[in-house]
Amino acid sequence: MWDDDADRYAVVVAAEIALLSSEVRTDADRVQALLAPDFAEIGASGRRWLRTETVVELSNEDSRAVPETADWLFNELSPGIVLVNYRLIAEGRESRRSSIWQLSDSGPVLRFHQGTVIPG
């Protein structure tokens, strides 16, 4: 069941926002700490990215402002596994983002992410 209670999932929201910030994205150690060893992403272009190439690509990004986010929804798929969906607004484009986070005592770890451009 979908839930819009961001306070309940504050640790996941914080981790997701951290991964949107240049400060974290360009720090390979911090990105690796947030991505599961078997992490995969489907980019807006349809390209599949795995953990190692994601870490390298992000570490080479130019600095940018943290994009605006909205419409956060959460769905606990099973104990400790949360599907997150939100809208991202950046550089005149909007996209829907979906992430699967695994929660543990050591913190959230991102297992999967997908971005889909909203035609405008």
Stockholm file with secondary structure:
# STOCKHOLM 1.0

chainA/1-120         MWDDDADRYAVVVAAEIALLSSEVRTDADRVQALLAPDFAEIGASGRRWLRTETVVELSNEDSRAVPETADWLFNELSPGIVLVNYRLIAEGRESRRSSIWQLSDSGPVLRFHQGTVIPG
#=GR chainA/1-120 SS CEECCTTTTHHHHHHHHHTTSHHHHTCHHHHHHHEEEEEEEECTTSCEEEHHHHHHHHHTCCCCCCCEEEEEEEEEEETTEEEEEEEEEETTEEEEEEEEEECCTTCCEEEEEEEEECCC
#=GC SS_cons         CEECCTTTTHHHHHHHHHTTSHHHHTCHHHHHHHEEEEEEEECTTSCEEEHHHHHHHHHTCCCCCCCEEEEEEEEEEETTEEEEEEEEEETTEEEEEEEEEECCTTCCEEEEEEEEECCC
//
